[in-house]
Amino acid sequence: MSKPAILVLADGSVFHGKSIGYDGFTIGEVVFNTAMTGYQEILTDPSYHHQIVTLTYPHIGNTGANDEDTESRSVYAAGLIIRDLPLLHSNFRSNISLQDYLIKNKTVAIADIDTRRLTRILRDKGAQAGCIYVGTDEAKALELAKSFGSMAGQDLAQRVTCNELYQWTEGEWHLPVSNNGKAYETQNQPEFHVVAYDFGVKHNILRMLAERGCRLTVVPAKTSAEAVLALNPDGIFLSNGPGDPEPCDYAISAIQKLLATKKPIFGICLGHQLLGLAAGGKTKKMTFGHHGANHPVQDLDSQKVLITSQNHGFEVDEASLPANVRVTHRSLFDGTVQGIELTDQSAFSFQGHPEASPGPNDVAYLFDRFITELRKAKTA
Ligand SMILES: NC(=O)CC[C@H](N)C(=O)O
């Protein structure tokens, strides 16, 4: 039998439901994600560290979970909030139910709550601190929710980064599963060496770079520019990650030094925000951010509308950008900056998630663009 659980927001809103995960409580910033599926990739995206995710799609768990659809080594989301957990799950790749997966990963989660009411509160008031509490003590849950504070000012990249550098060779996922029984193929003949800063990197980014001919050395968030250059890379990648980009001063100054070498640089999400800061711009907290797998973004050069995967609560402030930074992509939801490039060297970035996982592949062409830039620089 499921135990009763409550969700309490810092504004005092209370929701009653049932526990579908680990016993106990969790606190974090409550955000809503509009993806219809991809819950396992969402839960394991390190960018969700200290965030409790509510999924607006009402049925979550239909396809169970498996050992492959993870974006990192473990669940990073602080908790999960859903409307309905189906009684049965079914998929040929599933080997565990969502509920058992949550329990195994010690993730506190609640179901049977009105996620539409919750989402309306978050849209009107903005993302706010909350607590999922297995039990019924509302006063205690409110006190815990309030103790979280704000995501603004929190440097979480250094908490989720790797301890030591490592090599990555695994390419993209393919069906049917290959002869050796592995869905991911190792890429053996790389054309370029890319150093990837791990601020909380999602594995599919590394897979897409490896698939396109990159040998990857993944380095911890606080690696100096000098140490990166000593690895003699053809280009540098700046990963996604949790928290506020502004306090990551170590990364911002390293990126400034790397920009000075004119080596090609590509950034995604937190990496995009850090590139904007290193170039002299500013970032700011959004009201409720963008989280989903169905957000329209326009490529301002081709005029094409792309359906994108999104997960961010901060944005690059367009008004703060210096003259050598051009806006290349814009959100069609709210007009905010979704992509930038430096006009005087090869450095560009995207605010959403071109690697999808979950979501559509409309923006995958940015990986190809990075490869073109690496090739140009190598043959110059
Ligand atoms: N996915 C990400 O890299 C998120 C970037 C940053 N933590 C934000 O919330 O805006």
The ligand as a Tripos MOL2 file, in Angstrom:
@<TRIPOS>MOLECULE
LIG
   10     9     1     0     0
SMALL
NO_CHARGES

@<TRIPOS>ATOM
      1 N1         20.3060   22.5720  -18.4490 N.am      1 LIG1
      2 C1         21.1310   23.4810  -18.0140 C.2       1 LIG1
      3 O1         22.3180   23.4810  -18.3140 O.2       1 LIG1
      4 C2         20.5660   24.4950  -17.0550 C.3       1 LIG1
      5 C3         21.4170   25.7320  -16.8930 C.3       1 LIG1
      6 C4         21.0970   26.5020  -15.6160 C.3       1 LIG1
      7 N2         21.2920   25.6790  -14.4710 N.3       1 LIG1
      8 C5         19.6910   27.0510  -15.6700 C.2       1 LIG1
      9 O2         18.8550   26.6050  -14.9430 O.co2     1 LIG1
     10 O3         19.4090   27.9450  -16.4230 O.co2     1 LIG1
@<TRIPOS>BOND
     1     1     2 1
     2     2     3 2
     3     2     4 1
     4     4     5 1
     5     5     6 1
     6     6     7 1
     7     6     8 1
     8     8     9 2
     9     8    10 1
@<TRIPOS>SUBSTRUCTURE
     1 LIG1         1 GROUP 0 **** ****
